[in-house]
């Protein structure tokens, strides 16, 4: 493999990793470099921006949820036909779970396993030389993680930049960029993160602005030179989850967007066919499919349209009477009896399961989960163990009386309840599956 790679990380969330990563990706592509991207952790939204910036699919790499062999295979596949692979980190560089080394979910796990250098994005607003103390601590915290360069973000002035740069470079780490405070570069956000890439009518213009920022303020020669060789090879590790059918209908529109590329691609590589349909366009799953998958997304923002999508609702009911249907998070909400939007207006949903959900009664549910399947379903065979996560604000307004089909624990092994329902061929849960253990 000839590709090289680097990891963009930071000391904490909100430091500007995504903005800096997108600017770097877009500018490298404009320079004619074949750059691909990946995202550490379970984030659904950032990879779509990566793909828009590079013109190539992006993939998630999660050291807690994925076996090491799957991580290596996905990294190798992501780097195919690339000159450079840029991996965007998650939270702070060492933020993860208590657990075995290399399986904590932290960005640092990828740096050590893949032996890739780290480009540290450092928010220096409100400090100057103290930033060097932060860098020093990150350098010595884990000898297996190499910080090869620093980009200063939200710099206040030329003097501010000089003070921080001199202090950081005294540690032997080059400063490879200094970006001033530019509020106009921030990407719009909503309750589950950035507004999705496909919802920006001006996305190309936004990426051009970020590329311009990167050209003005980053040292591209230094950043490309710091990248290290990728030693993993592309391999067919097998699907992270078994395909639920040979021909799988997958809901795909602004209400159903949260499907991991590695799951979809793994099913295809295993010989399954993916057939997209749009509930918002009042389409039902095609009759020539033998399983249906409703991903997560934002049904709470489209509840009225979904309630009035009569062909979709009736078609899904017919489909679920004879074939497997599975809903994840937002898909689970749509499978229930009703969904209350932010204004507490209740909208009738498909009714294949007996629960009801509410976005008006908001509560954050966030964290890694391990699921043991209690019964056969579209997720897999009874007894299988799957790792994934929950991230939603919706709550169960009514739990219904359906049979639970999985036992959930958090990453520390503490029970968190069933949070699932199963009736006949239909199953659903707030849990997002990443990979079978």
N, C-alpha and C positions, 0 to 999 in steps of 0.2 A: 504494500500500500504506500503510495507517495504522498498522501494528504498529511497535512500538519494540523495541529489543533491548539486551542487555548480556551480557558474558562473565564468568563466575566463574572466577578463576584463583588461583594461589598461587605461592610461591617454590620449592616442592618437593612431591614426593609425600608423602602422609601428613599434610598440614596440616589436613585436614578439609573439602576441597572438596565431596565428595559429601554428607556430612552437612549442610553448610550449604546446598548447592543443594536438597536434598530438603526441608529445613525451609522454605526460602524458597518453593519451588514449592507445597508443601502449604498454607502459610499464605495465599499469594496466591489460590489457588483458593478457600479458605474465605472470603476477603473478596469473592468474586464477580468477580475479575479473570480474564479469559480468558488464561491463561498456557500457553504451549507450551514444549517444551525440546528441546535437541539436545546431542550429546556430541562433543567434539573427539577425533579419533583412532579407533583400531579396536576400542575396548572394546565387548563384546557385552552386558555385564551391567547397567551403569548405565542405559542407555536403558529397560529394563523397569521399573526403579524410577521413572524420570521419568514414564513412562506411567501408573503407578499413582498417582503424586502429582497429576498434572494431568488425568487422564482423556482425554488425547490422545496419539497416537503420537509417539515420539521418534525421531530419526534421527541417524546418525553423519555427521560432517563431517571429512574427512581431506585435508589440503592436500598430502600427499605422494602418496597413492594415487589421488586424484580430480583430474581435469582442472578448471581454474577454472570452466568453464561448468557442469559437473555440480555443483560446490560451490554456485554461485549458484542453480541450479535447485532443489536440495534445500533450501537456506536459505529460498528464497521459498515453497516448498511447506510447509515446517515452520511458517512464520509465517502461513499462510492462516487466517483466522477468529480470529486471536489479537490481544489487546491488547499482549502482551509476549512476546518470545522470549528465554529464558534458555539460554545455551550454557555447559555445564560443560566446563572445560578439561581437559587431560591433563598429568600430571607438573608440572614447573615451567613458568612462563609462556613462557620462551624455550627450553625443552628440545626439541630436534629433531635433525635430521641436517644434516651439511654438504651444502649444495646450493644451487640457484638461489634467490634471494629469493622468498619466498611459497610455496615448494614443499618446505619442510623438515619438515612434520608438526607443527610447534610451534603451540601455542595462539596465539602472537603473530601467526602468519600470518593467522588468521581475524580477529583484531582489526584488522589493517591492511587486509585485502581488503574486509571488510564495514564498516569504519570505525565499529566499535562500541567503547564504553567498557568498561574492565575494572574489576570489583569484586574487589579483592585480598583473599583469605583468608590471614591471617598467623598462624601458630602462634608465640605469644610466650612459650611455656613456657621457662623457663631464661634469659630475657633481659628487659630493659626498654627503655631508650632506644636500645640497639643496633638494635632493630627498625626505628627510623627510618632508620638507615643502609642497611638492606636495602631499604626502600621507596625511598630516594633513588636507589640504584643501579638499581633496576628502572625508575624514572621516566626516567632519562637514557640508559638502555641503547639504546633505539630511539625516536627522536622520533615515529615513526609509530604508536606504541602509547600510548594515553592511559589512565593509571590515575586513575579518577574517584572512587574511594572505597575504603576499607579496612575490613574486619571483623577484629577481633582475636579469635583463638581460643585456648582453654585459658588464660584469664586467672586468675591466682592469688588476687587480692584487689582491693578497691576502690583501694588505693594503687597496686598494680601497674597497674591499668587507667588511672589518672590519669597516671602517669609515661609510659606508652607513648603514650597519646592526645595529651598535650601535645607530645611530641617529633614524632609523625607529623604532627599538624595544623600544626606550625610550617613544614612543607614546602608548605603550601597544599592538602593533600589531606584531605578530611573523613573522620573515623572514623565509620562508619555502623552500628557494632555492636560489642559486646564480650561474648563468650560464655565463661562460666566452665568450668572442667574438670568434665565430667560423663561419667564412664565409661559410665553407663547408656545414653547416646545412641549408642554405637558399634554398628555393624552387624556381625553375625557374618561371619567370612571362612573361606575354604578355599583350596586350592592354586591356583586360577585367579582369585581375587578374592573379592568378596562372595558369600555364599550367595544364590542366585538369588531374585528377587522372588516367583516363583510357589511357592517352597518355604516361605515364611513364612505360617503359618496366622494369625498376628497382625499381618500387614503393615499393615492399616488402623490398628490401635492404635499401631504404631511410627510411622507417618506423623503421627498425631495428636500424639504426644509431640514429634516434631521440629517440627511446626507450632507447638506451645506454646512450645518453646525459642525459635523465631524471633520469635514475638510478644513474648516477654519481653525479648529482648536485641538485636533488630535495629531499625534506623530505617527503617521501610517507606516513609515519604514520601520520605526522602532517596534510597533505593535506586531507587524507581520514577522519581523526578525525574531521576536521573543517566542513565537509559536513553537511547540515541540512536536516531534514525530509521533504519529499514531501507530501503535504496534498491534492493535487488534484487527482482525480480518473479518470481512463480511461473511456471515454464515447463516444458514437456515436453521435456527434453533427450534423451530416449531412454533405454533401459535401460543400466545400467552394465555388464551382461553380457548377451549374447544369450540369450533363453530356450532351454533345452535341448529344449523340446518345446511343443506346443500345450496339452497337459493334463499337468501335472507333479505327480506324487505326491511330497510332502515329509514326511519323518519329523518328528513333532512331539510330544514328551513330555519328561519330565525327563532322559532320556538324550540327547536330540537337541534342543538349544535354541538353538544359536549360528548363527542365520541373520540376516543384516543386513536390516533393514526396507527399505532402499533397493533391494536386489536383488529381494526378493519383490514390492514395489510396482512396480518397473520392469518386471518380467515381466508383471504384471497390466495395466499401462498399455500394454504392447505387444500385448495381446490374449490372453495366455496365461491359463489357469485353474490355480489352485493347489488341490490336494486333499490335505488333511492325513490322516495315518494314524499310529497309535501302535505301534511295535514292542514296547514294554513291555506293551501290552495284547494282544500276540500277533496284531496285524493285519498283513497283507501289503499291498504297494502295490496299489491297485485295478487290475483288468485293463483298464479302459477308459482308463487313462493311457498316454501314450507316452514318458514319461521318469520317472526316479526320482532324487531328491536326498536324500542322507543328510547332514544338517548335523553340525557338531561339537557337543560337549556333554560329558557325563560318563558314557560307557559303562563306564568302569572302576569306577564306583560301583554299577552295575547288571548286571555281567557275568554273574552267575548267572541272573538273570531272562532276559537276552537269550539265553543258551545254551539255556534251556528253552523259548524261544518258537518252537516247532517250525513253527507255521503261518507265522509271519513269515519264518523262515529258508528254508523250502521255497518259499514264495511269491516271495521275492526272487530265489531261484535261477531259478525259472521266468521271472520278469520279465526278468532279466538275460540270459537266453539269446536274447532277440529284440529287446530295447529298451535304450536307454542307461540306465546306473546310474552315479551319481557319489557318492563319499564324501569329505567334507572332515574332516580331523583325526579326531575321534571316529568319524565315519562311515567313514573309511578304516580305522580300527582294527577296526570291526565287519565290514568286507568281507574281512578276512584269515582265516587258518586258526584263529588262537587269540589270546586276550588273557589275560595273567596279571595278576591284581588285586594290591592292595597287600600281601596276604599271600603272594604268589607262587603262588597257586592258579590253574592254567591252565583257562580255559573255552573250549570250542569256539565259534567264530564261524561266519559264513556260508560262508567258503571260496571266494568268487568270485575272490579274489586269493590269491597264495601266501605272503604275508608273515605274520609273527606279531609281536605287540607286547606290551610289558610295562610295567605301572605300578609293579612292584616295583623294577625297575632305573631309578630316576627320575633324570632330568637335564633341567634347564630349557633349552628351545629357544625363543628369543624374538627377534623382530626383523622389520622390514619385508623383503619379498621381491618380486622381479620375476621373472615366469615367462614363458618363451617356449615356446609349445606346439609339440611335435615331431610331433604327429599330431592328426587330428580327434578330438574327444571332446565330452562334455556341457559342458565348459568353453568350447568354441569351436573355430574352424577352425585347422588347422596354420599356424604362422607368427604367430598372434596373440600379443600381449604383454599380460599382465595384471599388475596390481600388487595386493599384499595383504600378509599377514603370517603368521608362525608364533607360536604361544604354547601350549606343551604341555610336560608333564613325562614323558610316555610315551616309550619308546624302541623301536627295532626289535630284537626278540629274534632274529628271522630275517628277512633281506631278501627271501627268495623269489627266484624266477627270472623274474618278469613283466617285460615290456618297459616301460621308463620312457617317459613321454609328455610330459615338460616338463623344460626346463633352468631351474634356479633360480639366481639371484644375490641377494646381499644388497643393501641400499640403496646401497652403494658400488661395486656391480658385480662383487664377488668371488664366484666360483662357490661354491655350497653343496651341490652334488650334485643328483641327480634327486628323491629323496624322494617317489617316486611309483610307481605301477604301473598297467598297462593290459593287459587280457585280453579280447579280443572287444569286446563293447559296454560293458564295465565299466571304470571308471577310479577312481583314488583317490589322495589325497595328504594330507600333513599341512598343506599350504599352504591358507590361507583366502583366497579371492579377494574383492577389494573392487571393482575396476573395470578394464575394458579400457582400455589406453592408446590 
